[in-house]
Amino acid sequence: MPVAAFTLTELLIGVAIGAVAILGVARLMVSYTNASNNRIWASQADRSFSRLSFLLNTEIGEGCALQSGSNPASCNPPSTGTCPGTAGTDIRVRVPVLNAAGTFSYQTIRYYLTGTQLLRDGPAILPSGRLDTATNVTGAVLVDNVSAFTPTVSADCRSVALALTFTIPNAASCPAATCNRTTRFSTKGNQFL
């Protein structure tokens, strides 16, 4: 009785078809994994921007004057009508802080980009949310994966337009809505004068 078996040619064709199918599935999995990673990083960029916006809105909102490039000298509007530092690579906020004696002292908070990290210099933030007038922190990392930080302070030193660009690691491109963010923050003016 003859035994039915595959010929060598049929086996080679079957192996070739199987290899193509496995390669297709592997490419699909890599593509899915990359897309999933990009969505995770985009979501992380959204969360980072939300946290950063909350912090900036709070601290700039408590401030009385803004400047870029040097510390604001006072909370009064500039006598020349133009803020001395409107465009630069950092934001400096003059913040009145209530000290233990019950009087206001003024502290400066600075936000700036170093490499891909957005950093903060200024008084430490206590667990209660108040600023610590006794402790100054330098180089506290607020956000990673920032490729551009462009603040533009208004002529009256009271508000700042901020453009941020986030980088998604290992992504060929980044959707503009995810990576490029522009927003505006304002001080409450001379509420402490």
C-alpha positions as CSV (number, residue, x, y, z in Angstrom):
1,M,0.0,0.0,0.0
2,P,1.5,3.4,-1.0
3,V,2.1,6.0,1.7
4,A,0.9,9.5,1.0
5,A,3.5,12.2,1.7
6,F,4.5,15.7,0.7
7,T,7.2,16.1,-1.9
8,L,10.2,18.2,-1.1
9,T,8.9,21.0,-3.4
10,E,5.6,21.1,-1.6
11,L,7.3,21.3,1.8
12,L,9.6,24.2,0.6
13,I,6.5,26.0,-0.7
14,G,4.7,25.5,2.7
15,V,7.7,26.7,4.6
16,A,8.0,29.8,2.4
17,I,4.3,30.6,2.8
18,G,4.6,30.1,6.6
19,A,7.7,32.4,6.8
20,V,5.8,35.2,4.9
21,A,2.8,34.8,7.2
22,I,5.0,35.0,10.4
23,L,6.9,38.0,9.0
24,G,3.6,39.8,8.3
25,V,2.4,39.1,11.9
26,A,5.7,40.2,13.3
27,R,5.6,43.5,11.4
28,L,2.0,44.1,12.5
29,M,3.0,43.5,16.1
30,V,5.9,46.0,15.8
31,S,3.7,48.6,14.2
32,Y,1.0,48.1,16.9
33,T,3.6,48.4,19.7
34,N,5.1,51.6,18.2
35,A,1.6,53.1,17.8
36,S,0.8,52.1,21.4
37,N,4.0,53.6,22.7
38,N,3.3,56.9,20.8
39,R,-0.2,57.1,22.4
40,I,1.3,56.5,25.8
41,W,3.9,59.2,25.4
42,A,1.3,61.6,23.9
43,S,-0.9,60.9,27.0
44,Q,2.1,61.6,29.2
45,A,2.7,64.9,27.4
46,D,-0.9,65.8,28.0
47,R,-0.7,65.0,31.7
48,S,2.7,66.8,32.0
49,F,1.2,69.9,30.4
50,S,-1.8,69.9,32.7
51,R,0.3,69.6,35.8
52,L,2.7,72.3,34.5
53,S,-0.2,74.6,33.6
54,F,-1.7,74.2,37.1
55,L,1.6,75.1,38.8
56,L,2.3,78.1,36.5
57,N,-1.2,79.4,36.7
58,T,-1.0,79.2,40.5
59,E,2.5,80.7,41.0
60,I,2.2,83.4,38.2
61,G,-1.3,84.2,39.5
62,E,0.1,84.8,43.0
63,G,2.9,87.0,41.5
64,C,2.8,90.7,41.0
65,A,5.3,91.1,38.1
66,L,6.9,89.1,35.4
67,Q,10.1,89.5,33.4
68,S,12.4,87.5,31.2
69,G,16.2,87.6,31.5
70,S,16.4,89.4,34.8
71,N,14.4,89.6,38.1
72,P,11.5,92.1,38.3
73,A,12.7,95.0,40.5
74,S,9.2,95.8,41.9
75,C,5.5,95.1,41.6
76,N,4.8,98.5,40.1
77,P,4.1,98.7,36.4
78,P,7.2,100.0,34.5
79,S,7.5,103.8,34.5
80,T,8.6,103.7,30.9
81,G,5.4,101.8,29.9
82,T,7.4,98.9,28.6
83,C,8.6,95.9,30.5
84,P,12.4,95.7,30.4
85,G,12.5,92.0,29.7
86,T,9.7,90.8,27.4
87,A,11.4,88.1,25.2
88,G,13.9,85.5,26.5
89,T,14.5,82.0,27.5
90,D,13.1,82.1,31.0
91,I,10.2,83.5,33.1
92,R,10.9,85.2,36.4
93,V,8.0,85.9,38.7
94,R,8.1,88.3,41.6
95,V,5.9,86.8,44.3
96,P,4.9,88.4,47.6
97,V,5.2,85.8,50.4
98,L,3.7,86.2,53.8
99,N,6.5,85.4,56.3
100,A,6.3,84.3,60.0
101,A,6.3,87.9,61.2
102,G,3.1,88.5,59.3
103,T,4.6,90.8,56.7
104,F,5.3,90.3,53.0
105,S,8.7,89.6,51.6
106,Y,9.4,89.2,47.9
107,Q,10.8,86.1,46.3
108,T,11.6,85.4,42.7
109,I,10.6,82.2,41.0
110,R,12.4,81.3,37.7
111,Y,11.3,78.8,35.1
112,Y,13.8,77.8,32.4
113,L,14.8,75.1,30.0
114,T,18.1,73.1,30.3
115,G,18.6,70.4,27.8
116,T,15.2,68.7,27.7
117,Q,14.2,69.5,31.2
118,L,12.0,72.5,32.3
119,L,13.4,73.6,35.7
120,R,12.3,75.8,38.6
121,D,14.4,77.9,40.9
122,G,12.9,79.7,43.9
123,P,11.3,79.1,47.3
124,A,10.5,75.5,48.1
125,I,6.8,74.5,48.1
126,L,5.6,73.2,51.5
127,P,3.2,70.3,51.7
128,S,0.5,72.8,52.6
129,G,1.1,74.5,49.2
130,R,2.6,77.7,50.7
131,L,6.0,78.9,49.7
132,D,8.9,78.4,52.2
133,T,10.7,81.7,52.6
134,A,13.6,80.0,54.5
135,T,14.5,77.4,51.8
136,N,15.5,78.1,48.2
137,V,15.5,75.3,45.7
138,T,17.6,75.4,42.5
139,G,17.1,73.2,39.5
140,A,13.9,71.4,40.5
141,V,12.7,69.4,37.4
142,L,9.1,70.2,36.5
143,V,8.8,68.4,33.1
144,D,11.1,66.2,30.9
145,N,11.1,65.8,27.1
146,V,10.6,69.5,26.4
147,S,12.4,70.6,23.2
148,A,11.3,74.3,23.2
149,F,10.3,76.8,25.8
150,T,9.5,80.3,24.5
151,P,8.0,82.8,26.9
152,T,6.9,86.3,25.8
153,V,6.1,88.7,28.6
154,S,3.6,91.5,28.0
155,A,4.7,95.1,27.9
156,D,3.1,95.8,31.3
157,C,5.0,92.9,32.9
158,R,1.6,91.3,34.0
159,S,1.1,88.3,31.7
160,V,3.2,85.9,29.6
161,A,2.4,84.0,26.5
162,L,4.1,80.6,26.7
163,A,4.9,78.3,23.8
164,L,6.1,74.7,24.7
165,T,7.1,71.9,22.5
166,F,7.2,68.3,23.9
167,T,9.3,65.5,22.3
168,I,7.9,62.0,22.1
169,P,10.9,59.6,22.2
170,N,11.5,57.3,19.3
171,A,8.6,58.8,17.3
172,A,9.0,59.6,13.7
173,S,6.7,62.5,14.1
174,C,4.5,64.1,16.7
175,P,1.0,65.4,16.2
176,A,1.1,69.2,16.5
177,A,-1.9,69.2,18.9
178,T,0.1,66.9,21.2
179,C,3.6,68.3,21.0
180,N,3.1,72.0,20.5
181,R,1.3,73.9,23.3
182,T,0.6,77.6,23.6
183,T,-1.0,79.3,26.6
184,R,-1.1,82.5,28.5
185,F,-0.8,83.2,32.3
186,S,-1.4,86.4,34.1
187,T,-0.5,87.9,37.5
188,K,-3.2,89.4,39.7
189,G,-1.4,92.7,39.3
190,N,-0.9,94.8,42.4
191,Q,-3.1,93.0,44.8
192,F,-0.4,93.1,47.4
193,L,0.7,96.8,47.1
